[in-house]
Structures are given as C-alpha cells and as structure tokens.
Amino acid sequence: MYIGGVEGGATHSTLVICDATGAVVGRAKGPSTNHWAVGIAGVAERIAAMVRTAKQEAQLPDDQQLTAIGLCLSGAEADDTNRELEEYLRTHYPTVAERYVVCSDTIGSIQAVSRFGGMVIIAGTGSNTLLRNPDGSTHGCGGWGHMIGDEGGAWWISRNAIKTVFDHLDNLLPSRLAIDRVWELIQEHFGVRTQHDLLDHCYGRFCKTTYAGLCAKLARCAIEETDPLCRVLFEDAGRLLARSVCALQQRISPELLDHGGELGVACVGSVWLSWELLRPGFVRELHDRRFPYDLRLLRLKTTMALGAAYLAADTYELPLPRNYSDNYDVFYTHRVLAGTNGANGSK
C-alpha cells in the first residue's frame, strides 16, 4: 500500500508518498498547482510529473498506481472543478493513483495536526482561513484571490506598501509615517525609478508571485531597521488575519475544543515567519473583538502534503499510522482570562 499527498500552493507544490508504516518514502517538488492560474490540464500534468519523480525515489515502477492520493490544492474550493481534475487525471494519467480526494489546500494543513478537525490560517502569497468541525462540516473566510481578498497575505502587504506610497506622493492620503525607505525598497525590488515605471508590473507584466516577493524585503526592513511604516504594514496584516478567526467564531463546534478549552490553529505560509511583527495587531484584534476561546497557534514541522495523505487514507479507511504531535510546534498561546489575554506560549 502506498498513499500520496500533495500540498498545492499558488507558487510551489510538494508531493509525498507514504508506505504502509506511515514513513515518507518518496518526495517531489513542483510549481504552482492552482487551476485558476495554469488550468486543469496544467495542474494534472504537474501532479503527474511530481508523482513520477517521487516514485523514482520510492523505487516504485512508473506504471504502479498509488493506492490513493490526496490533492489539497490552492484554488480547489469548488466540487465541480475538483471532479473535473480527478477525471482528467484518470483519463490522461491512469498510472497516478487508484483513488483520489481533491480539496482545498486548507484541509491538508488541518489534517496534518488533528484527525478531528481544527482551524487553519494560510498566509503565504495569498490568504485563506478555514474551520473544520469533527462532523466534517467546513466553514471558510477569505481565499478569494488578490482581486477580491487575500488580506494579510504577502501580496496584500506588498500592495498596501505600494498604495501607501502612491497615495502619499499624490497627496491623496498623506502618510503619517515616513515613506522614503519603503519607496526605496519598492524601487529596488521592481527595478524602477518612478511611479509610472511601476505600472508595467501592475498590469502588462503583472506576476502575483513577483509582486508578493516585496513582502520579504519589507519584513527584513521592519526587523533590522525598525522602519515604522514597515512595522505598521505587518501589524495591519496581523489584525486582518485575526479578524478572519473571529469571523468563524459562531461556527466553532464545542466538540472541537480540547480538554483545556483551547482551539488549535495551524498557521501556514511564509508570512507567519514574521510572527513577531504580526503579533501586536493579531492579539489586539482578538482582544477588541472579545474572542471567547483560548488559541494555540501551531507551526507545521512537516509539509502539509502529509496531511493530504492522511486525508486520503481516512477517506478510504486505509490504515496509515501517524503521530500528530510530531508534525507541529506550538509557537504562541492566546489566553482570554482576565490579566493574561495574549500570553505568549512559545515553546
């Protein structure tokens, strides 16, 4: 028995193959597997290529089907397109797997840390928050892409930096904080000198990944140079990420809380590497909105492709051994008790 799992991001993808003991015996990396960006055929081709690579590492014949595979992909929120992808794989790449589970990338992160459900906040290039209750019901907030949402993600932080600078230079909305250093970072990142030079990157040569890449430079400036505007950009992102948690408050099943009354939240994506910058806004938003539950923020120690494999195993009742506590660290604990709201629970 061999079970596969795919973490399909908007920028990068990861695939693992597990054997019957639960050990990862094959791995592969690949580009974006978001069908909104590359189409159903493009996603299927990339998944098949990763499966071939991982089979080689696992020393499996290329024509041996995996027993099952979980595809947790960015943009895979709609049942009709998920079924279309599965059928395309079965028709054009019949040696990939016997059985499929296709769902959003958010599900894989939850499955990596708990069999019973939980919450995940993805803040990478884009953003998305999902709650999964023990009865299998799911409820989401965000995940609509950069044209509508992506609040708190790297693209959103980068866009806010550019918008703040442009509004200040246009005297439309003067910034109360100096914009000089952020404008320098924008010019360096895109290789431009003027506002008009940047328009080509916003329209004709627009690339969401390149745009979002500015975020890492803003984070370094916030930490190493303590630039006030950079720090505020990340505080604002923290507030929006916490707001997505509060938006799902009424949907949280009491059965989901552990015996200590805490809700586990898997925090996935590169923006979470800047937690100390996000933290002031995140904690303040929970406090201001009187969020009633303690939270444990979890950082995955493994790829959520492993969670996708767990999902495939559980869906088809296949025995796949696992130890969830090996897959994550608790990096922050939020308390709602008087006097301890937002206490740091870093390990």
C-alpha positions as CSV (number, residue, x, y, z in Angstrom):
1,M,0.0,0.0,0.0
2,Y,1.3,3.4,-1.0
3,I,-0.6,6.7,-0.3
4,G,0.3,10.0,-1.8
5,G,-0.4,13.6,-0.7
6,V,0.0,16.9,-2.5
7,E,0.4,20.3,-1.0
8,G,-0.6,22.5,-3.9
9,G,0.3,26.2,-3.5
10,A,-0.1,29.2,-5.6
11,T,3.6,29.4,-6.1
12,H,5.2,26.0,-5.2
13,S,3.9,22.4,-4.7
14,T,5.1,19.4,-2.7
15,L,4.2,15.7,-3.0
16,V,5.0,12.8,-0.7
17,I,4.4,9.1,-0.9
18,C,3.9,7.1,2.3
19,D,4.3,3.4,2.7
20,A,2.1,1.1,4.9
21,T,4.1,2.1,8.1
22,G,3.4,5.8,7.6
23,A,7.0,6.6,6.6
24,V,7.6,9.0,3.8
25,V,9.5,7.0,1.1
26,G,9.2,9.4,-1.9
27,R,9.2,13.2,-2.3
28,A,8.9,15.7,-5.1
29,K,8.7,19.5,-5.6
30,G,6.9,21.3,-8.3
31,P,5.5,24.7,-9.4
32,S,2.0,26.1,-8.8
33,T,-0.9,23.7,-9.0
34,N,-3.7,26.3,-8.8
35,H,-6.1,25.6,-11.7
36,W,-7.1,29.3,-11.8
37,A,-3.5,30.1,-12.8
38,V,-2.5,27.2,-15.0
39,G,-5.7,25.4,-15.9
40,I,-7.0,21.8,-15.2
41,A,-4.7,20.3,-17.8
42,G,-1.7,22.1,-16.5
43,V,-2.4,21.1,-12.9
44,A,-2.8,17.4,-13.9
45,E,0.4,17.5,-15.9
46,R,2.4,18.9,-13.0
47,I,0.9,16.4,-10.5
48,A,1.7,13.5,-12.8
49,A,5.3,14.8,-13.2
50,M,5.8,15.0,-9.4
51,V,4.3,11.5,-8.9
52,R,6.8,10.1,-11.4
53,T,9.7,11.8,-9.6
54,A,8.5,10.6,-6.1
55,K,8.0,7.1,-7.4
56,Q,11.6,7.0,-8.5
57,E,12.8,7.9,-5.0
58,A,10.4,5.3,-3.5
59,Q,11.8,2.8,-6.0
60,L,8.3,2.1,-7.4
61,P,7.6,1.3,-11.1
62,D,6.3,4.2,-13.0
63,D,3.2,2.2,-14.0
64,Q,2.3,1.2,-10.4
65,Q,-0.7,3.1,-9.2
66,L,-0.7,4.6,-5.8
67,T,-3.4,3.1,-3.6
68,A,-4.9,6.6,-3.0
69,I,-3.7,10.2,-3.3
70,G,-5.0,13.4,-1.5
71,L,-4.7,16.5,-3.6
72,C,-5.0,19.6,-1.3
73,L,-4.6,22.4,-3.8
74,S,-4.8,26.2,-3.8
75,G,-8.0,27.3,-5.6
76,A,-9.7,23.8,-5.2
77,E,-12.7,25.0,-3.4
78,A,-15.4,24.0,-5.9
79,D,-16.7,20.5,-6.2
80,D,-17.3,20.7,-10.0
81,T,-13.7,21.7,-10.9
82,N,-12.3,19.2,-8.3
83,R,-14.2,16.4,-10.0
84,E,-13.1,17.7,-13.4
85,L,-9.4,17.5,-12.3
86,E,-9.9,13.9,-10.9
87,E,-11.5,12.8,-14.2
88,Y,-8.8,14.4,-16.2
89,L,-6.1,12.6,-14.2
90,R,-7.9,9.3,-14.6
91,T,-8.2,9.7,-18.3
92,H,-4.9,11.2,-19.2
93,Y,-2.6,9.9,-16.5
94,P,-4.1,6.5,-15.4
95,T,-1.0,5.3,-13.6
96,V,-1.1,8.0,-11.0
97,A,-3.5,6.5,-8.5
98,E,-6.4,4.2,-7.9
99,R,-8.4,6.7,-5.8
100,Y,-8.5,10.4,-5.4
101,V,-9.5,13.1,-2.8
102,V,-9.4,16.6,-4.2
103,C,-10.0,19.6,-1.9
104,S,-8.6,23.0,-0.8
105,D,-5.1,23.3,0.5
106,T,-6.5,24.5,3.8
107,I,-7.8,21.0,4.5
108,G,-4.4,19.4,4.3
109,S,-3.0,21.6,7.0
110,I,-5.7,20.7,9.4
111,Q,-5.4,17.0,8.7
112,A,-1.7,17.2,9.4
113,V,-2.3,18.2,13.1
114,S,-5.5,16.5,14.0
115,R,-7.9,13.8,13.0
116,F,-10.9,15.6,14.4
117,G,-10.6,19.0,12.7
118,G,-9.5,22.5,13.7
119,M,-8.7,25.8,12.1
120,V,-6.0,26.8,9.6
121,I,-4.9,30.3,8.5
122,I,-2.9,30.3,5.3
123,A,-0.9,33.5,4.9
124,G,1.6,32.9,2.0
125,T,1.3,34.7,-1.3
126,G,-2.4,34.9,-0.7
127,S,-4.5,34.1,2.4
128,N,-7.4,31.9,3.4
129,T,-8.9,30.7,6.7
130,L,-10.9,27.5,7.2
131,L,-12.6,25.8,10.1
132,R,-13.3,22.1,10.0
133,N,-15.5,20.6,12.7
134,P,-15.4,17.0,14.0
135,D,-18.6,16.2,12.0
136,G,-16.7,17.1,8.7
137,S,-18.5,20.4,8.1
138,T,-16.3,23.2,6.9
139,H,-16.6,27.0,7.1
140,G,-14.3,29.5,5.4
141,C,-13.4,33.1,5.4
142,G,-11.4,34.6,2.6
143,G,-9.5,32.6,-0.1
144,W,-11.0,34.7,-2.9
145,G,-7.7,35.7,-4.5
146,H,-5.9,39.1,-4.8
147,M,-8.7,40.8,-6.9
148,I,-11.1,40.4,-4.0
149,G,-9.3,39.4,-0.9
150,D,-6.0,37.9,0.2
151,E,-6.0,40.1,3.3
152,G,-2.9,39.6,5.4
153,G,-1.0,37.6,2.7
154,A,2.3,38.6,1.2
155,W,0.6,40.1,-1.9
156,W,-1.7,42.2,0.2
157,I,1.1,43.5,2.4
158,S,3.1,44.4,-0.7
159,R,0.1,46.1,-2.3
160,N,-0.6,48.1,0.8
161,A,3.0,49.3,0.9
162,I,2.8,50.5,-2.7
163,K,-0.7,52.0,-2.3
164,T,0.5,53.9,0.8
165,V,3.5,55.3,-1.1
166,F,1.4,56.3,-4.1
167,D,-1.3,57.9,-2.1
168,H,1.4,59.9,-0.2
169,L,3.2,61.0,-3.4
170,D,-0.1,62.0,-5.0
171,N,-1.1,63.9,-1.8
172,L,-4.3,61.9,-1.9
173,L,-3.8,60.5,1.6
174,P,-0.6,61.7,3.1
175,S,1.1,59.1,5.3
176,R,1.6,60.0,9.0
177,L,4.8,57.8,8.8
178,A,7.8,58.5,6.5
179,I,7.5,56.6,3.2
180,D,11.1,57.1,2.0
181,R,12.6,53.7,3.0
182,V,9.6,51.8,1.7
183,W,9.7,53.6,-1.6
184,E,13.4,52.7,-1.9
185,L,12.6,49.1,-1.3
186,I,9.8,49.2,-4.0
187,Q,12.2,50.8,-6.5
188,E,14.9,48.2,-5.7
189,H,12.6,45.2,-5.9
190,F,10.9,46.1,-9.2
191,G,13.9,47.8,-10.7
192,V,12.0,51.1,-11.3
193,R,12.7,54.8,-10.7
194,T,9.3,56.4,-11.0
195,Q,5.6,55.7,-10.2
196,H,4.9,55.3,-13.9
197,D,7.7,52.8,-14.3
198,L,5.9,50.5,-11.8
199,L,2.7,50.4,-13.9
200,D,4.1,47.8,-16.2
201,H,4.5,45.4,-13.2
202,C,0.9,46.1,-12.1
203,Y,-0.7,45.4,-15.5
204,G,1.2,44.3,-18.6
205,R,3.9,42.3,-16.8
206,F,1.9,41.6,-13.6
207,C,3.1,38.5,-11.7
208,K,1.5,37.9,-8.4
209,T,4.5,35.9,-7.1
210,T,6.9,38.7,-8.0
211,Y,4.6,41.3,-6.5
212,A,4.4,39.3,-3.3
213,G,8.2,39.0,-3.2
214,L,8.4,42.5,-1.9
215,C,6.9,41.4,1.4
216,A,10.1,39.6,2.5
217,K,12.1,42.8,2.0
218,L,9.6,44.8,4.0
219,A,9.8,42.3,6.8
220,R,13.6,42.5,6.9
221,C,13.5,46.3,7.0
222,A,10.9,46.1,9.8
223,I,13.1,43.9,11.9
224,E,16.6,45.1,11.1
225,E,15.9,48.8,10.6
226,T,12.7,49.0,12.7
227,D,11.2,51.2,10.0
228,P,7.9,52.4,11.4
229,L,5.9,52.1,8.2
230,C,7.1,48.6,7.6
231,R,6.1,47.6,11.1
232,V,2.6,49.1,10.7
233,L,2.1,47.2,7.5
234,F,2.6,43.9,9.3
235,E,0.5,45.0,12.3
236,D,-2.3,45.7,9.9
237,A,-1.9,42.3,8.4
238,G,-2.0,40.7,11.9
239,R,-5.3,42.4,12.6
240,L,-6.8,41.1,9.4
241,L,-5.6,37.6,10.0
242,A,-7.1,37.6,13.5
243,R,-10.3,39.1,12.1
244,S,-10.8,36.0,9.9
245,V,-10.6,33.9,13.0
246,C,-13.3,36.0,14.7
247,A,-15.4,35.7,11.6
248,L,-15.7,32.0,12.1
249,Q,-16.4,32.2,15.9
250,Q,-20.1,31.2,15.7
251,R,-19.3,28.2,13.6
252,I,-16.9,26.6,16.1
253,S,-18.3,23.3,17.4
254,P,-17.8,22.8,21.2
255,E,-16.5,19.3,20.5
256,L,-13.6,20.8,18.6
257,L,-12.1,22.4,21.7
258,D,-9.7,20.1,23.6
259,H,-10.0,19.4,27.3
260,G,-8.2,22.6,28.1
261,G,-10.7,24.7,26.2
262,E,-8.2,25.6,23.5
263,L,-8.6,25.7,19.8
264,G,-5.7,24.6,17.7
265,V,-4.9,26.9,14.7
266,A,-2.4,25.7,12.1
267,C,-0.6,28.7,10.7
268,V,0.8,28.0,7.3
269,G,2.7,30.2,4.8
270,S,5.8,32.4,4.7
271,V,4.1,35.5,6.3
272,W,3.9,33.6,9.6
273,L,7.8,33.7,9.7
274,S,7.2,37.3,10.7
275,W,5.1,36.5,13.7
276,E,6.7,39.0,16.0
277,L,5.7,41.7,13.5
278,L,2.1,40.3,13.1
279,R,1.6,39.7,16.8
280,P,0.7,43.2,18.1
281,G,-2.1,43.6,15.6
282,F,-3.3,39.9,15.9
283,V,-3.6,40.0,19.6
284,R,-5.2,43.4,19.7
285,E,-7.9,42.4,17.2
286,L,-8.8,39.3,19.3
287,H,-9.0,41.4,22.4
288,D,-11.0,44.2,20.7
289,R,-13.5,41.7,19.3
290,R,-13.7,39.7,22.6
291,F,-12.9,36.4,21.0
292,P,-14.0,33.9,23.7
293,Y,-11.7,31.0,23.2
294,D,-8.0,30.3,24.1
295,L,-5.9,29.6,21.0
296,R,-2.8,27.6,20.3
297,L,-1.1,28.7,17.2
298,L,0.7,25.8,15.6
299,R,3.6,25.8,13.2
300,L,3.9,22.7,11.0
301,K,7.2,20.9,11.2
302,T,6.4,18.9,8.1
303,T,4.8,19.6,4.8
304,M,1.0,19.6,4.8
305,A,1.3,17.2,1.9
306,L,1.5,14.6,4.7
307,G,-1.9,15.8,5.9
308,A,-3.2,15.3,2.4
309,A,-2.0,11.7,2.5
310,Y,-3.8,11.3,5.9
311,L,-7.0,12.6,4.4
312,A,-6.8,10.1,1.5
313,A,-6.2,7.3,4.0
314,D,-9.1,8.3,6.3
315,T,-11.5,8.9,3.4
316,Y,-11.0,5.3,2.1
317,E,-10.5,3.8,5.6
318,L,-6.9,2.8,4.8
319,P,-4.7,2.1,7.9
320,L,-1.9,4.7,7.9
321,P,0.0,5.1,11.2
322,R,0.8,8.6,12.4
323,N,1.8,10.7,15.4
324,Y,0.2,14.1,15.1
325,S,2.4,15.7,17.8
326,D,5.5,15.1,15.7
327,N,4.1,17.3,13.0
328,Y,3.9,20.7,14.7
329,D,5.2,23.0,17.4
330,V,3.1,25.4,19.5
331,F,4.6,28.9,18.9
332,Y,2.0,31.0,20.7
333,T,-0.9,30.6,23.1
334,H,-3.6,33.2,23.4
335,R,-5.4,33.4,26.8
336,V,-8.8,35.1,27.3
337,L,-8.7,35.1,31.1
338,A,-8.5,38.5,32.8
339,G,-5.0,39.7,33.0
340,T,-3.5,37.0,30.7
341,N,-5.0,37.9,27.4
342,G,-2.4,37.2,24.7
343,A,0.1,35.5,27.0
344,N,3.0,34.1,25.0
345,G,3.1,30.3,24.9
346,S,6.1,29.9,22.7
347,K,7.9,26.6,23.1
